[in-house]
């Protein structure tokens, strides 16, 4: 099978299941063998990793060809459209695979997946019977694009297939006297579920029907520096007539600079070099370098070497990621689409403190005028990723590493626009400045005093209305205060509190963000925003902001406990129980250090209500979190007994 790609590095796309991509796929020999053996040995394997490490590439270019060599038939399926049911998507994927590989097939019965794989037979061109391997790639899309009813039907059929359980309708027919004609052998099939690690918790939805779903897992880790070195060097030296660029190599210092940049990570002490490299960033960088090599081949003859100076240091390599964003936007069809996507990424999906945010699909469509079709395209091109939460689809940037290049692109574009706008307006500005200067000194003192006093009165009125529970009236008063002083940070924070108590959490988040735009060090707005993120299930945002607040110097003991409780809750909601229990122990240590006179001034009622009402939590987790809140709500003198109960529950939970 010939590859459509004529380059040595795929860039932003994953490696494909083609002859050329298989020989270009380096650095994952151990993972290829380990995953292959698991698939051969077990009926169900769950492959998981964080985003950007190359699960799809490992399946496509790593194990699919090896499976075919051993008498298996990989059938890749993605549930990335709501227009087709999951069961029909599987059947369509089978049909496409059979046509692609020119196979003979004895078509199976399509009543259920169990019927199909029980009765179907797949034959190679050499008349060998093949065992199908159903690869459910990017399985997080199953939750993002399909409603509960469609998911439930598919889960039932998948469970019957994996457990070799006779489907319910067939059991009823047998009880009614119909003969059973399917034999005793289980359906001839293997299943691979590939999913992001932060979605593994969603597999709980399948665990009731498939109790062993997580028993046979394979976690894909980042490339080591040694593996990354191989993935960089070896494709450059491959000789193949289908590749347009001639062979080249990297100088030793250029290679070391690339690996140092790609292995950088952030820890509490700052930026450090780790033995971890994301495949996504590596391929983007190498693809950019190869593009320059392609330009050089027209001018140079002989052995081409990539030198350190050509990389332009870390800023130059950082520009590669920015170009990925800029080039993707520029390839969109219309000027309006380009502008809308930029606004979404720059204003909607990155916070003022440069934290990755997520937005609900309908909100994106309404605020940024972006269609569902375009959102899907941005997901497929790896700018965005989608996830299903609270009955809707939420979108966020595909990688944290895109935040810096997007901000650089934004600043560069704004600087260009402002430069030309200012040049056109210089004469008007001069005249306006002269006029305002004349007026300013006459009115400044009087107007400033009047505005500040009016804003203070309306703000205090809002506080009084808030205390009486009149939240709509309070919000109106704070807005009136802001007409006098538009950057009145306390008014924004107070308005956020009123919106929060009213239950309008998204509006509250907007108000707290505006307060932080004006005063980035405003602790009260940060802590309030953190809890709002938790309540709206933006757990990554909640945890990251809470951890930043904990590094602040001017923070009370009660705020420390509140932030630690949000970190613990966020980790449990994300399914990271081990880390959550570690953070819970840290919270307990802080609590033990409190004086007997300590009094609580943080309101945990909204968090407690959220924990109580959230259906995705299992009962042991909910009970543990509620006991933690009970401890934090109690006066210190009454907390010792609750603390003992909480520690006992934590030990039992860990077991």
Buried (B, 14 or more C-beta within 10 A) or exposed (E): EEBEBEBBBBBBBBBBBBBBBBBBBBBBEEBBEBBBEBBBEBBBBBBBBBBBBBBBBBBBBBBBBBBBEEEBBBBBBBBBEBEBBBBEBBBEBBEEBBEEBEBEBEEBEEBBBBBBBBBBBBBBEEEEEBBBBBBBBBBBBBBBBBEEEBBEBBBBBBBBBBBEBBBEEBEEBEEEEEEEEEEEEBBBBBBBBBBBBBBBBBBBBBEEBBEEBBEBBBEBEBBBBEBBBBBBBBBBEEEBEEBEBBBBBBBEEBBBBBBEBBBBEEEEEEEEEBBBBBBBBBBBBBBBBBBEBBEBEEEEEEEBEBEBEBBEEEEBBBBBBBBBBBEBBEEBEEEEBBBBBBBBBBEBBBBEBEBBBBBBBEBBBEBBBBEEEBBBBBBEBBBBBBBBBEEEBBBBBBBBBBBBBBBBBBEEEEEEEEEEEEEEEEEEEEEEEEEEEEEEEEEEEEEEEEBEEBBBBBBEBBBEBBEEEBBEBBBBBBBBBBEBBEEBBBBBBBBBBBBBBBEBBEBBBBBBBBBBBBBEEBBBBBBBBBBBBBBBBBBBBBBBBBBBBBEBEEBEBBBBBBBBBBBBBBBBBBBBBEBBBEBBEEBBEEBEEBEEEBEBEBBBEBBBEBBEEBEBBEEEBBBBBBBBBBBBBBEBEEBEEBBEEBBEBBEEBEE
